[in-house]
Amino acid sequence: MSSFDRIELSIDPGTWDPMNEDMVSLDPIEFHSEEEPYKNRIDSYQKNTGLTEAVQTGTGQLNGIPVAIGVMDFQFMGGSMGSVVGEKITRLAEYATNQFLPLIIVCASGGARMQEGSLSLMQMAKISSALYDYQSNKKLFYVSILTSPTTGGVTASFGMLGDIIIAEPNAYIAFAGKRVIEQTLNKTVPEDSQVAEYLFHKGLFDPIVPRNPLKGVLGELFRLHAFFPLNQN
């Protein structure tokens, strides 16, 4: 599901207000592979998806409740988290902190972006630090939604930091993928051991919610945590 469709599904019509749309990746470590230069890859993904980066962030209303939301898009370089993705999500969390807004992050990612090296890994700590201020210091409410796939550095940071963590049915959720584990440990990983339903029974997250009722479930959660619709009058 594209980030555009996800925003349309989650946010009330006419209320979406994007943030930091003009932020784009540079080539901080001058990464070159045999295929094509990193900057060329970014350009082609921007043309093909209509996105500037692998996450859209902004504010809107969900059943009348003002929210801050970040939506990752797997179609943009596998939803990989580079410096721009990390910065946009951090700024979103900081904005939600300052404005006392509930926060939603929809995860869809292959993990940290190798083309930006350790700068990608630094985003894990940066986002987690912003969320610590949001959750622990300001006592605000963050919902993480894990879609398929959610892996790598996203799972190892903000994906698993939600006050409520929601997974979609049959979502593939992991830190290291099946193939990587098997090649590294030389052991067979059981089929379906990294699928939402199996992980739910191991206590990894809260509910599994299909897409159709998701907006209603989020609205109920926000009301339960004392976030209410704006007065229409």
Backbone bond lengths (Angstrom), bond angles and torsions (degrees), N, CA, C in turn:
res aa  C-N    CA-C-N  psi(-1)  N-CA   C-N-CA  omega(-1)  CA-C   N-CA-C  phi
1 M - - - 1.464 - - 1.527 108.58 -
2 S 1.323 117.10 126.48 1.466 119.58 -177.81 1.524 109.81 -70.71
3 S 1.328 115.43 160.73 1.473 119.75 178.66 1.526 110.71 -64.75
4 F 1.332 117.35 -31.58 1.473 120.21 177.65 1.533 110.01 -63.64
5 D 1.343 116.40 -45.48 1.471 120.59 179.19 1.525 110.61 -64.81
6 R 1.320 115.88 -38.77 1.462 120.45 -178.70 1.535 110.79 -64.74
7 I 1.313 116.19 -41.33 1.470 119.89 178.29 1.527 109.92 -64.92
8 E 1.328 116.04 -41.29 1.468 120.10 178.41 1.526 111.09 -63.06
9 L 1.333 116.76 -36.33 1.461 122.14 179.53 1.524 111.64 -69.43
10 S 1.337 116.76 -36.58 1.469 120.92 -168.80 1.521 114.07 -97.40
11 I 1.325 117.33 -31.22 1.462 120.92 -169.35 1.531 110.50 -107.23
12 D 1.322 116.03 137.66 1.468 120.84 179.74 1.530 110.35 -58.79
13 P 1.337 117.83 140.65 1.467 121.20 -179.03 1.524 112.12 -55.37
14 G 1.333 115.66 135.86 1.454 121.07 175.64 1.513 115.60 80.79
15 T 1.347 118.01 2.97 1.465 119.31 -177.44 1.530 113.10 -109.49
16 W 1.331 118.17 -6.58 1.469 121.29 -176.56 1.534 110.74 -70.77
17 D 1.339 115.32 127.82 1.462 121.44 179.96 1.534 107.86 -131.34
18 P 1.340 117.79 98.50 1.472 120.47 -174.62 1.531 112.92 -69.85
19 M 1.331 115.51 155.88 1.464 122.40 178.76 1.530 109.71 -124.77
20 N 1.325 115.45 146.96 1.478 122.09 171.30 1.537 113.00 52.24
21 E 1.331 115.65 40.44 1.473 119.79 -178.13 1.524 113.10 -67.60
22 D 1.337 116.51 -25.05 1.467 119.43 -173.84 1.528 112.53 -89.69
23 M 1.329 118.03 5.62 1.456 121.07 -177.60 1.529 109.73 -81.39
24 V 1.333 117.00 121.96 1.470 120.43 -176.79 1.530 110.66 -129.13
25 S 1.327 115.25 155.42 1.460 121.65 -179.87 1.524 111.35 -74.86
26 L 1.311 115.09 139.54 1.459 121.29 168.52 1.528 106.77 -97.93
27 D 1.296 116.85 -155.32 1.463 119.98 179.04 1.525 107.01 -128.14
28 P 1.355 117.38 74.48 1.464 120.46 -167.62 1.524 114.70 -62.58
29 I 1.338 118.28 -31.03 1.471 118.96 -179.50 1.537 111.59 -110.12
30 E 1.344 115.60 13.02 1.473 121.74 179.52 1.524 110.80 49.23
31 F 1.324 113.14 57.02 1.459 120.93 -175.91 1.531 110.41 -75.83
32 H 1.311 116.06 128.71 1.468 121.02 177.10 1.523 108.94 -130.90
33 S 1.314 115.25 131.92 1.463 119.36 174.84 1.524 107.89 -119.92
34 E 1.319 115.50 176.84 1.468 119.31 -179.94 1.526 111.28 -72.10
35 E 1.352 117.01 -19.11 1.458 119.73 -176.53 1.530 110.98 -77.22
36 E 1.323 116.70 -72.96 1.460 120.99 178.94 1.526 109.30 -156.21
37 P 1.323 118.46 154.05 1.466 120.70 179.40 1.530 111.23 -58.42
38 Y 1.320 115.36 148.60 1.470 122.04 -178.02 1.529 111.17 -55.77
39 K 1.328 117.21 -44.42 1.469 120.03 -178.28 1.527 111.14 -61.64
40 N 1.328 116.76 -36.96 1.471 120.23 177.90 1.530 111.08 -65.15
41 R 1.332 115.92 -39.55 1.459 119.95 178.79 1.528 110.33 -63.27
42 I 1.330 116.44 -43.77 1.467 120.59 178.27 1.527 109.83 -58.65
43 D 1.339 116.19 -46.45 1.476 120.70 -178.97 1.520 111.30 -59.21
44 S 1.338 116.63 -43.73 1.466 119.24 -176.84 1.529 110.90 -69.14
45 Y 1.331 118.00 -37.32 1.472 120.02 177.14 1.525 111.00 -67.18
46 Q 1.320 116.59 -36.25 1.470 119.18 177.69 1.526 110.53 -63.40
47 K 1.334 116.28 -41.59 1.471 119.97 179.66 1.516 111.26 -67.46
48 N 1.346 116.82 -41.53 1.463 120.70 -174.43 1.520 113.95 -75.29
49 T 1.328 117.44 -29.93 1.467 120.09 -174.54 1.521 113.77 -105.18
50 G 1.343 117.54 -19.62 1.456 119.90 -174.40 1.516 113.03 76.88
51 L 1.337 116.17 9.27 1.459 122.08 178.39 1.513 110.23 -105.11
52 T 1.337 117.21 155.97 1.466 119.69 172.85 1.519 111.09 -90.07
53 E 1.332 116.94 -26.35 1.465 120.88 179.63 1.536 110.04 -153.75
54 A 1.336 116.23 -177.87 1.469 121.55 -171.45 1.527 113.49 -84.01
55 V 1.328 117.74 10.67 1.467 119.91 174.38 1.529 109.06 -145.14
56 Q 1.314 116.12 142.37 1.460 122.00 169.62 1.525 107.73 -109.01
57 T 1.317 116.65 132.94 1.458 120.88 178.14 1.521 109.75 -126.00
58 G 1.325 115.67 152.52 1.454 119.16 178.74 1.516 111.01 172.50
59 T 1.317 114.28 -169.77 1.457 120.92 178.38 1.518 108.92 -123.89
60 G 1.319 115.37 161.11 1.457 121.00 178.12 1.511 108.93 -175.15
61 Q 1.317 115.51 -167.80 1.458 119.79 177.03 1.522 109.42 -119.34
62 L 1.312 115.35 139.79 1.458 122.20 176.33 1.525 107.00 -117.80
63 N 1.327 116.04 108.36 1.475 121.28 -172.05 1.527 110.65 50.96
64 G 1.341 115.46 40.97 1.456 121.52 177.01 1.519 115.07 85.81
65 I 1.336 117.57 -7.15 1.467 121.53 -178.62 1.529 109.08 -91.67
66 P 1.341 119.24 122.50 1.468 120.25 177.92 1.533 111.02 -64.72
67 V 1.336 116.61 130.92 1.465 121.23 -179.41 1.523 109.81 -137.94
68 A 1.346 114.79 158.00 1.469 121.65 167.34 1.527 106.31 -106.35
69 I 1.331 116.76 134.75 1.469 118.91 -174.75 1.521 110.90 -140.61
70 G 1.318 114.91 139.23 1.456 122.18 172.05 1.515 108.27 -120.16
71 V 1.325 116.91 133.04 1.464 121.38 -177.56 1.527 108.94 -126.71
72 M 1.319 116.18 115.05 1.464 120.34 178.15 1.525 109.65 -79.73
73 D 1.330 115.89 153.61 1.465 120.83 -177.88 1.521 109.52 -128.47
74 F 1.339 116.04 112.21 1.470 121.04 -176.75 1.526 111.92 -67.23
75 Q 1.327 116.46 -20.01 1.467 119.06 -178.82 1.532 112.36 -71.52
76 F 1.327 117.15 -15.84 1.469 120.94 178.68 1.527 108.25 -99.84
77 M 1.310 116.98 98.89 1.469 123.78 178.94 1.524 112.16 50.22
78 G 1.326 115.75 43.38 1.459 119.87 177.24 1.518 113.42 62.68
79 G 1.343 116.88 28.04 1.458 120.35 -179.54 1.515 113.22 59.81
80 S 1.333 116.39 24.25 1.469 119.40 -175.30 1.530 110.90 -67.50
81 M 1.346 114.68 148.03 1.456 120.71 -174.58 1.519 110.37 -99.95
82 G 1.324 115.21 103.32 1.453 121.53 172.05 1.517 109.98 -101.62
83 S 1.328 115.72 -166.01 1.467 120.76 -176.06 1.523 112.37 -62.14
84 V 1.328 117.07 -38.37 1.467 119.84 -177.07 1.525 110.82 -70.89
85 V 1.335 116.81 -43.25 1.472 119.76 176.79 1.527 109.79 -58.07
86 G 1.332 116.24 -45.85 1.457 120.73 179.64 1.516 112.75 -62.76
87 E 1.327 116.09 -41.54 1.470 120.13 -178.68 1.530 110.81 -68.85
88 K 1.338 117.21 -41.23 1.463 120.01 -179.63 1.533 111.42 -64.16
89 I 1.324 116.61 -41.80 1.460 119.81 -179.94 1.528 110.22 -69.39
90 T 1.335 117.12 -38.70 1.474 120.61 177.67 1.525 110.38 -62.51
91 R 1.325 116.97 -46.32 1.471 120.19 179.35 1.528 111.24 -63.45
92 L 1.324 116.28 -36.07 1.469 120.20 177.13 1.528 110.18 -62.87
93 A 1.332 116.51 -46.06 1.466 120.79 179.70 1.527 110.66 -63.03
94 E 1.319 116.48 -40.45 1.469 120.30 179.41 1.527 110.85 -66.61
95 Y 1.332 116.67 -39.71 1.470 120.45 177.66 1.535 110.20 -63.96
96 A 1.343 115.95 -44.57 1.463 120.22 179.23 1.528 110.81 -62.23
97 T 1.332 116.03 -35.39 1.469 121.00 177.94 1.526 110.32 -64.28
98 N 1.326 115.92 -47.52 1.466 120.82 -176.81 1.527 112.39 -68.75
99 Q 1.332 116.13 -33.01 1.463 120.52 -177.07 1.537 113.22 -97.35
100 F 1.331 116.57 1.30 1.470 122.21 -179.93 1.531 111.51 56.53
101 L 1.328 115.83 46.86 1.462 121.31 -179.87 1.530 110.13 -102.11
102 P 1.336 117.75 146.09 1.467 119.00 168.79 1.526 108.61 -66.56
103 L 1.321 116.11 149.75 1.467 122.08 -173.58 1.523 110.36 -120.65
104 I 1.334 115.27 133.75 1.469 121.78 174.39 1.530 107.51 -122.82
105 I 1.326 116.55 132.64 1.469 119.15 169.20 1.521 107.77 -126.01
106 V 1.328 115.64 122.85 1.461 122.20 178.23 1.524 107.55 -95.88
107 C 1.328 115.61 114.07 1.466 121.17 -173.78 1.529 111.04 -93.09
108 A 1.307 116.31 134.71 1.465 123.19 172.32 1.515 105.55 -156.95
109 S 1.341 117.49 101.32 1.456 117.63 -168.79 1.517 112.62 -159.81
110 G 1.326 114.05 147.30 1.456 120.41 171.12 1.515 111.71 -88.98
111 G 1.349 117.38 1.20 1.465 120.41 177.37 1.516 112.78 111.47
112 A 1.323 115.49 -162.28 1.465 120.93 -177.77 1.530 110.52 -65.43
113 R 1.328 116.28 150.18 1.470 121.66 -175.39 1.530 110.59 -88.17
114 M 1.309 116.48 113.63 1.474 120.37 -173.37 1.528 111.99 -64.93
115 Q 1.337 117.71 -24.88 1.469 120.42 -177.82 1.531 112.84 -68.78
116 E 1.351 116.62 -10.23 1.456 119.44 176.67 1.527 112.24 -116.48
117 G 1.329 115.36 12.15 1.454 121.20 171.28 1.515 114.02 54.38
118 S 1.337 115.54 -139.57 1.469 120.78 -175.92 1.527 111.92 -66.95
119 L 1.343 117.74 -18.64 1.472 119.55 175.61 1.523 110.86 -62.35
120 S 1.341 116.48 -31.80 1.470 119.69 175.32 1.520 110.86 -67.89
121 L 1.333 116.34 -42.30 1.458 120.24 -178.48 1.525 111.21 -65.17
122 M 1.329 116.42 -31.76 1.471 120.00 179.52 1.527 112.02 -62.84
123 Q 1.334 116.75 -25.07 1.470 119.60 -178.67 1.527 111.32 -64.48
124 M 1.335 116.84 -29.42 1.463 120.44 179.89 1.529 110.52 -59.41
125 A 1.340 115.68 -47.88 1.467 120.35 -179.16 1.530 111.09 -70.08
126 K 1.327 115.90 -37.65 1.475 119.79 -177.65 1.527 111.25 -64.12
127 I 1.333 116.25 -47.71 1.462 120.20 179.72 1.529 110.33 -65.80
128 S 1.325 116.57 -42.84 1.471 120.69 -179.10 1.524 110.76 -61.35
129 S 1.326 116.43 -37.35 1.464 120.81 178.65 1.534 110.99 -65.73
130 A 1.340 116.62 -42.90 1.469 120.50 177.69 1.524 110.82 -63.83
131 L 1.339 116.52 -38.07 1.462 120.29 179.03 1.524 111.49 -69.98
132 Y 1.328 117.06 -32.03 1.468 120.13 177.37 1.526 109.89 -62.03
133 D 1.323 116.21 -43.82 1.463 119.93 178.28 1.527 109.95 -63.57
134 Y 1.332 115.73 -43.10 1.465 121.72 -178.61 1.535 111.55 -63.10
135 Q 1.350 115.86 -47.09 1.463 120.54 -172.78 1.531 113.00 -86.28
136 S 1.318 116.96 -48.52 1.462 120.50 -171.79 1.528 112.76 -85.86
137 N 1.335 116.55 -41.04 1.470 118.96 -177.97 1.525 112.18 -82.97
138 K 1.345 116.59 -43.99 1.469 119.89 -176.62 1.533 113.10 -95.84
139 K 1.336 116.31 -8.20 1.479 121.64 177.56 1.525 112.41 57.65
140 L 1.320 116.16 39.35 1.460 120.72 178.53 1.532 110.04 -93.96
141 F 1.333 117.02 -177.36 1.463 121.29 -164.41 1.526 111.32 -124.03
142 Y 1.331 115.86 116.11 1.464 122.81 -177.07 1.526 110.35 -115.36
143 V 1.326 116.24 126.62 1.462 122.41 175.88 1.524 108.87 -110.74
144 S 1.312 115.70 124.43 1.467 122.06 176.12 1.522 108.26 -102.13
145 I 1.339 116.58 130.79 1.469 121.39 178.27 1.521 108.22 -114.89
146 L 1.324 116.02 118.55 1.467 121.32 -177.07 1.526 109.21 -98.35
147 T 1.332 115.57 114.03 1.462 120.21 177.04 1.525 107.93 -106.38
148 S 1.308 116.52 -178.76 1.462 119.97 -174.39 1.531 111.67 -99.97
149 P 1.334 119.22 124.39 1.460 126.39 -4.07 1.530 111.08 -95.76
150 T 1.335 116.11 155.93 1.466 121.68 168.15 1.521 106.26 -125.00
151 T 1.314 116.18 111.05 1.469 119.62 -173.74 1.523 111.31 -141.17
152 G 1.324 115.47 175.87 1.466 123.22 171.02 1.510 113.86 60.97
153 G 1.336 114.93 -139.63 1.453 121.79 -173.67 1.509 114.63 -65.57
154 V 1.329 117.59 -19.79 1.474 120.02 176.19 1.529 109.50 -74.27
155 T 1.336 116.49 -44.99 1.465 120.26 174.33 1.524 110.15 -59.81
156 A 1.330 116.05 -39.90 1.470 121.26 -174.54 1.521 112.98 -79.51
157 S 1.330 117.83 2.64 1.471 119.08 178.04 1.524 108.99 -135.33
158 F 1.333 117.12 -109.54 1.467 119.20 -169.44 1.522 114.24 -67.99
159 G 1.336 118.24 -21.60 1.464 119.91 178.27 1.518 113.14 -58.77
160 M 1.332 116.12 -35.13 1.461 121.35 -175.77 1.529 112.92 -104.98
161 L 1.325 118.17 11.92 1.464 120.94 -176.96 1.522 113.44 -102.35
162 G 1.314 117.71 3.34 1.459 120.19 -177.89 1.522 112.31 -63.27
163 D 1.338 116.07 145.19 1.471 119.64 169.84 1.526 108.92 -63.70
164 I 1.313 115.20 -38.02 1.463 122.44 168.07 1.519 106.98 -123.81
165 I 1.325 116.85 129.16 1.470 121.50 178.15 1.525 107.42 -112.60
166 I 1.335 115.27 118.71 1.470 121.97 -179.45 1.521 108.53 -108.57
167 A 1.324 116.49 135.62 1.467 120.41 174.45 1.522 109.64 -114.36
168 E 1.325 115.46 150.41 1.458 120.10 173.18 1.525 109.63 -85.71
169 P 1.332 117.99 152.32 1.464 120.27 178.71 1.526 111.77 -56.62
170 N 1.319 115.81 137.64 1.475 123.89 175.96 1.526 113.87 63.36
171 A 1.331 117.46 14.92 1.469 119.55 -179.97 1.522 110.03 -67.20
172 Y 1.332 115.72 141.24 1.463 121.88 175.72 1.525 107.44 -88.28
173 I 1.331 116.87 114.75 1.459 122.26 -175.52 1.522 108.54 -128.37
174 A 1.331 116.58 124.66 1.466 119.57 -175.84 1.514 109.46 -161.29
175 F 1.330 115.84 167.72 1.464 119.56 165.61 1.518 107.48 -93.05
176 A 1.307 117.33 -68.70 1.472 120.96 173.50 1.523 108.69 -97.75
177 G 1.319 116.03 142.39 1.455 121.04 -179.52 1.522 112.31 -72.18
178 K 1.332 115.00 164.23 1.463 122.21 -177.93 1.529 112.07 -54.23
179 R 1.319 116.25 -48.03 1.467 120.49 -177.11 1.528 111.51 -63.25
180 V 1.331 116.54 -42.01 1.469 120.94 -178.90 1.530 110.44 -64.61
181 I 1.337 116.98 -43.86 1.465 120.74 179.67 1.526 110.20 -61.84
182 E 1.326 115.28 -45.12 1.474 118.82 -177.51 1.525 111.90 -65.73
183 Q 1.322 116.92 -38.55 1.462 119.67 179.04 1.522 111.50 -71.26
184 T 1.343 116.95 -34.70 1.465 120.98 -177.26 1.529 111.94 -77.02
185 L 1.336 116.44 -47.14 1.470 120.89 -174.84 1.519 113.66 -96.45
186 N 1.329 114.95 -10.15 1.468 119.94 -177.44 1.532 111.32 57.43
187 K 1.337 114.63 38.72 1.463 120.97 176.85 1.513 108.59 -129.03
188 T 1.315 116.69 149.84 1.458 121.21 179.30 1.524 110.34 -82.31
189 V 1.313 115.78 130.19 1.466 121.49 175.98 1.525 107.99 -90.52
190 P 1.339 117.73 126.16 1.478 119.50 -178.58 1.525 111.70 -59.37
191 E 1.320 115.63 144.01 1.461 120.58 175.79 1.533 109.94 -59.95
192 D 1.321 116.00 144.11 1.471 123.85 177.09 1.524 114.26 66.51
193 S 1.338 118.06 9.52 1.469 119.26 -179.60 1.529 112.07 -77.37
194 Q 1.342 116.77 -8.73 1.459 120.57 177.68 1.525 110.99 -118.42
195 V 1.317 115.87 27.30 1.461 122.40 179.11 1.532 108.67 -104.55
196 A 1.327 116.23 147.67 1.461 122.33 -171.50 1.526 113.22 -50.47
197 E 1.332 117.94 -44.80 1.467 120.43 -174.43 1.531 111.21 -63.77
198 Y 1.323 117.23 -40.85 1.471 120.89 178.14 1.529 110.30 -66.26
199 L 1.318 116.42 -45.22 1.464 120.98 -178.14 1.533 111.70 -67.84
200 F 1.338 116.64 -31.28 1.465 120.61 177.27 1.526 110.28 -59.63
201 H 1.321 116.21 -42.73 1.468 119.92 -179.51 1.525 111.89 -70.11
202 K 1.321 117.21 -16.78 1.464 121.23 174.86 1.532 111.65 -90.92
203 G 1.344 116.37 0.95 1.464 120.27 175.73 1.514 115.22 81.15
204 L 1.342 117.74 24.81 1.465 120.13 -174.40 1.523 113.13 -76.86
205 F 1.330 117.80 -26.94 1.463 120.24 178.93 1.513 109.78 -150.07
206 D 1.322 116.60 -174.17 1.466 121.06 -173.15 1.535 110.45 -90.30
207 P 1.352 121.04 -107.23 1.466 116.97 -177.67 1.531 112.50 -89.22
208 I 1.314 114.47 159.85 1.466 121.59 164.97 1.527 105.56 -102.07
209 V 1.340 116.34 121.86 1.468 120.26 -173.54 1.531 109.41 -127.89
210 P 1.343 118.49 121.68 1.468 120.60 174.27 1.526 111.24 -64.93
211 R 1.307 116.48 166.67 1.473 120.50 -174.00 1.521 113.57 -66.81
212 N 1.321 117.60 -39.22 1.474 119.27 -174.64 1.526 113.18 -57.77
213 P 1.346 119.45 -49.23 1.471 118.67 -178.42 1.530 113.95 -87.73
214 L 1.335 118.61 2.26 1.463 120.88 -170.58 1.530 112.87 -59.95
215 K 1.326 116.81 -43.94 1.466 119.51 -177.93 1.531 110.71 -62.14
216 G 1.325 116.49 -41.25 1.454 120.32 178.47 1.520 112.09 -65.00
217 V 1.331 116.46 -40.48 1.470 121.18 178.57 1.531 110.12 -63.01
218 L 1.335 116.90 -43.49 1.465 120.64 178.23 1.529 111.03 -62.25
219 G 1.330 116.13 -43.12 1.463 120.24 178.73 1.523 111.75 -59.40
220 E 1.344 116.65 -42.12 1.465 120.82 178.59 1.533 110.69 -65.48
221 L 1.327 116.36 -41.31 1.470 120.21 179.60 1.529 111.08 -62.15
222 F 1.329 116.43 -43.51 1.465 119.87 -179.23 1.531 110.92 -65.51
223 R 1.324 116.73 -41.72 1.470 119.59 177.36 1.529 110.48 -61.67
224 L 1.332 115.54 -42.29 1.462 120.95 179.37 1.531 111.62 -59.48
225 H 1.344 114.97 -30.96 1.466 120.40 -179.81 1.532 111.70 -100.75
226 A 1.328 115.37 24.89 1.477 122.79 170.10 1.528 114.15 68.60
227 F 1.336 117.21 32.32 1.468 121.26 168.96 1.534 105.91 -109.41
228 F 1.332 116.38 124.71 1.456 119.97 -172.39 1.517 111.46 -123.89
229 P 1.357 116.62 160.02 1.476 119.72 178.13 1.519 111.46 -61.59
230 L 1.339 114.61 151.05 1.451 119.36 173.92 1.525 110.15 -63.49
231 N 1.310 116.34 146.79 1.455 120.71 177.27 1.525 109.02 -66.94
232 Q 1.324 116.25 115.90 1.470 120.41 -175.73 1.523 112.02 -66.06
233 N 1.320 117.36 -18.44 1.455 120.64 179.83 1.510 111.67 -85.73
